[in-house]
Amino acid sequence: MNAFRAMKAIGINEDKGENFTDEAEVHDEPERPLKRLRSRSQEGQSSQSMMGGTSLRKPKLDDEGKLGANSLQRSPDMMKLQPGPSDSQSTQVRHAYKGKEPLLPQVSPREKRPIVERPSHGVQFKDREVDPDSVLIPKQKVVDSYALIKPKDEPFTDDLPPDDVPRYEAPIAVIRPDSFSKEDISGRSFLTGKTDDQEPPASHFGTEEDRGDSVPASSSSRRANSELAPVLEESPANLEIASSSLGEVKISLSCNSLLGRPNFHMPSQDELLKSTQEKCLRSYKIFDPNFSVMQMLKDMCDCFLELATDSSRESQERLMNVIPSISALKRSAAYSALGVGGVKGMRTHCSANGSTESNGGRELRDPESCSLVVVPQHQLTFEELRSLHDFNDITKGEEVIEISWLNEINNECPPPFMYIPQNVVFQNAYLRFTLSQINAEDCCSTCIGDCLSSTTICVCACETGNEFAYTSEGLIREDFLEECISMTRDPQRQCLSYCKACPLERSKNDEILEPCKGHLKRKYIKECWSKCACHKRCGNRVVQRGIRCKLQVFFTPEGKGWGLRTLEKLPKGTFVCEYIGEILTNKELHERNVQRTRGTNNEWHTYPVLLDAYWFLKGALKEEEALCLDATFYGNVARFINHRCLDSNLIEIPVKVETPDQHYYHLAFFTAREVNALEELTWDYGLDFDDDDHPVEVFKCLCSSKFCRNMKRPNSKFILKLYGPYGGQFGIFTFFLKVIIEFELCMFCVCAINFFMTVEYLSIG
Ligand SMILES: C[S@@+](CC[C@H](N)C(=O)[O-])C[C@H]1O[C@@H](n2cnc3c(N)ncnc32)[C@H](O)[C@@H]1O
């Protein structure tokens, strides 16, 4: 039975699945997971477990709807194991009653009995002979074993059991692994099987068809009904769930592989909890909707086994990492760039027999093994875990608002990257935000409150023509916005600047330094900042306050991969988000590009942006001053904004905030027109789709704009060659040239056809 069905069966609301997202927050900050783990553990200690709690009237779920915390904290009790052959027979078995007639007719309450007859090192759970019609049933206040009860045909009475014997509410069902029903079919139902003392046939999880989600058929299932958790040496764990009509649930785990381990020792409950929780954090993307509680419980058995046998070092080798998004990770260039595998770096392990088999990254499922899974070559680090995404908030709490992600098209997850809300220097970029660097005369040190409502012109407005770029509603002023749009899109208004020794050309390290191909000049906004005396909520502080719109990362249906959309209507001139990434020097970017093209995995999804608008201002920019932003590994939601040729609904505008130096600025996206709720947000990357020299492989544009520059025409190459430098650098200009020339070619053809038709007509006439 898979976890989902099992959860349904034990009365867990499916919706609870979303609560797993809370787990993702654990990864937010280094301290949080620890706090969370501790508090969980404490929680667990004070709460009742399903296994041993005093009441089983409701399924014992924690606040988050998870079985994990509570069930985990009781599991050591549940498996009160004592090492040594003699101790193996000491496990208690108690039985629940309902009224005079015991539900477990052949077993007296609180009677201690051996679990299994075999005098081995492990611990085995076994019961006495029972009625063949019995079913497994959990008991209250019973910590050590299963019980067997008669099925429902005998009416329950209202008689109370002895005080110290827990009452059990009308238990009716035992949830078994799916495969168990197969056994039923084959006539070996545990409900009807005979009790015997023979060793059960070897069987283990690996024989299950769906090991990932389903609970493996335990050998106990296949054996006589009196064996509640028979032990098999190759089976590391058995899991069974029993429930009653009232939703009472008991989950029982048995770690069978303890058998034959001479170095077995009893781990403490804390050890077990910590180890299990750590394993979960390492192995699961817990916020994933497919998160399997069953798998988590089975992992707990593994942890127990490892702790009990001091095999933690060995277990590092054998550790299973089942990551729901592993396929997405494998496909990701960012993942391989992080050095955690990629297609090449995956290997498989057989945790049943310790043998390791490399398959180059394919997932294997060996029917003979209890756990064969794909694992990265090393454990996911905390940083890597951070790259997995919470679907309620891809920002992991880094932004003021939450930004969800949604895929209604397929089961892909967003590619892994580290969400950062502010640009971060990668290595060599020169960037110092110091107060002393900022001239006092460039700041409104005498302003009070909101600069926008001041009667005098604030010094911070000087750079934008003595008028603030923002309106009191927080939008960009219409005329300012229109000018920015036309300077970016209109070939007539586009203005190029040329630097003396272009950093782009220099970074190529070619023998001959090519001349600068020109950079688009842009208008910029200057916001008030720390040296300004105005209020933090001053109207001239918009971009620095971060994302305020309701946005969503979604999987586009047109084949563009992930995209960003707004969940609310946005007026024209609204600040949407900043393009955030690593701040690289051009040289660093060039080196990355070389790696990208050389890399085996050439899926590079983001396009770095140059902060080149003011390069022309400095005579010769130092290498560490020619900067760009790369959001491939570190970035914000802007990395999901797809391209649209020319008429995109976003426009990027440079914004100066904390530095007076022109070589660094923020690149902020504002709406270029009113945008409706659920509309995809797009911007024009300025790509030239015909430029074969582009460092990052250009995609086939699916923007569906009527101005799309990626409509392949036979003569486009020719036109590009004709208009060389423009074609290479200025896509928009090239586009218009192409349109004009093609229009002329068309007109020429039409005229020619007309001419020949007329000649023919005249000759006929
Ligand atoms: C900055 S990323 C945008 C997010 C990306 N779609 C993703 O799934 O992560 C740029 C990549 O998105 C895809 N893309 C963006 N705009 C596109 C368009 N108009 N047509 C086709 N693919 C596009 C391309 O694969 C491109 O390499």
The ligand as an SDF file (V2000), in Angstrom:
LIG
                    3D

 27 29  0  0  0  0  0  0  0  0999 V2000
   15.9170   33.0740  -17.7840 C   0  0  0  0  0  0  0  0  0  0  0  0
   15.3650   31.5110  -18.1670 S   0  0  0  0  0  0  0  0  0  0  0  0
   13.6600   31.6650  -17.9520 C   0  0  0  0  0  0  0  0  0  0  0  0
   13.1400   30.5550  -17.1130 C   0  0  0  0  0  0  0  0  0  0  0  0
   13.1220   29.2530  -17.7910 C   0  0  0  0  0  0  0  0  0  0  0  0
   11.9710   29.1520  -18.6590 N   0  0  0  0  0  0  0  0  0  0  0  0
   13.1470   28.0950  -16.8290 C   0  0  0  0  0  0  0  0  0  0  0  0
   12.3910   27.1480  -17.0030 O   0  0  0  0  0  0  0  0  0  0  0  0
   13.9170   28.1230  -15.9010 O   0  0  0  0  0  0  0  0  0  0  0  0
   15.6240   31.4650  -19.9110 C   0  0  0  0  0  0  0  0  0  0  0  0
   15.2770   30.1580  -20.5610 C   0  0  0  0  0  0  0  0  0  0  0  0
   13.8850   30.0490  -20.6600 O   0  0  0  0  0  0  0  0  0  0  0  0
   13.5070   29.5470  -21.9210 C   0  0  0  0  0  0  0  0  0  0  0  0
   12.8090   30.6230  -22.6100 N   0  0  0  0  0  0  0  0  0  0  0  0
   12.6860   31.9010  -22.2290 C   0  0  0  0  0  0  0  0  0  0  0  0
   11.9680   32.6020  -23.0810 N   0  0  0  0  0  0  0  0  0  0  0  0
   11.6260   31.7580  -24.0660 C   0  0  0  0  0  0  0  0  0  0  0  0
   10.9050   31.9200  -25.2720 C   0  0  0  0  0  0  0  0  0  0  0  0
   10.3680   33.0670  -25.6400 N   0  0  0  0  0  0  0  0  0  0  0  0
   10.7510   30.8350  -26.0410 N   0  0  0  0  0  0  0  0  0  0  0  0
   11.2900   29.6410  -25.7030 C   0  0  0  0  0  0  0  0  0  0  0  0
   11.9870   29.4380  -24.5770 N   0  0  0  0  0  0  0  0  0  0  0  0
   12.1540   30.4930  -23.7680 C   0  0  0  0  0  0  0  0  0  0  0  0
   14.7670   29.1960  -22.6420 C   0  0  0  0  0  0  0  0  0  0  0  0
   15.0360   27.8480  -22.4110 O   0  0  0  0  0  0  0  0  0  0  0  0
   15.7830   30.0140  -21.9500 C   0  0  0  0  0  0  0  0  0  0  0  0
   17.0220   29.3760  -22.0020 O   0  0  0  0  0  0  0  0  0  0  0  0
  1  2  1  0
  2  3  1  0
  2 10  1  0
  3  4  1  0
  4  5  1  0
  5  6  1  0
  5  7  1  0
  7  8  2  0
  7  9  1  0
 10 11  1  0
 11 12  1  0
 11 26  1  0
 12 13  1  0
 13 14  1  0
 13 24  1  0
 14 15  1  0
 14 23  1  0
 15 16  2  0
 16 17  1  0
 17 18  1  0
 17 23  2  0
 18 19  1  0
 18 20  2  0
 20 21  1  0
 21 22  2  0
 22 23  1  0
 24 25  1  0
 24 26  1  0
 26 27  1  0
M  CHG  2   2   1   9  -1
M  END
$$$$
